[in-house]
Structure formats: C-alpha cells, structure tokens
Amino acid sequence: PPEHLAALDAELAKAAELEAAAPGTLAHINIHGGCDSFDEAQADEYYSGALPRIDAFLATHAHLSTGARSGVSHESHRGRPLFHPT
C-alpha cells in the first residue's frame, strides 16, 4: 500500500497542477487505486490512507463537490480491491 499511496499523491498533485493551469478543467476524478492482490488488511491500509488524501484534495478544489458527477470515484472492476465477481 505505501507505493500505491505515493502514486495517488503524485496523481493528485498532477490534477492540482492541471487545475491551476486551466481553472475549471477538472469535473470529476476517477481513481484506479489499490490492487487485487491486497488482502483485507492491505486494502484497509490503502483506503485508510487514501480517503483523507482525497478529502484534503476536495477541500482545496471545492467545485469538484458539485455537479452531476461530483467528487471522486474509485474503480470497482477486476484488478481493484472493490471488485466482486458475483
């Protein structure tokens, strides 16, 4: 999880740079975080670290909290901790 959290930090920093360069560009952030090989403890560690980072990002980019596709989503397909095959 630490390297996945570092990658999330880098991606959120890039998103902030994009928004600073072209205000209003970001409408929604879709995160492909975590890994399907995480056990439950690793997934908990990842999301325990990721959610505060995302909250902090949204606090400084309030416009992402409004609109039809507000905020941030986490992918839930194969290869991600939220995937469930049934």
Sequence and secondary structure as in RCSB ss.txt:
>XXXX:A:sequence
PPEHLAALDAELAKAAELEAAAPGTLAHINIHGGCDSFDEAQADEYYSGALPRIDAFLATHAHLSTGARSGVSHE
SHRGRPLFHPT
>XXXX:A:secstr
 HHHHHHHHHHHHHHHHHHHHSTT  S EEE  S TT  HHHHHHHHHHHHHHHHHHHHH GGGGSSTT SEEE 
 STTSTT    
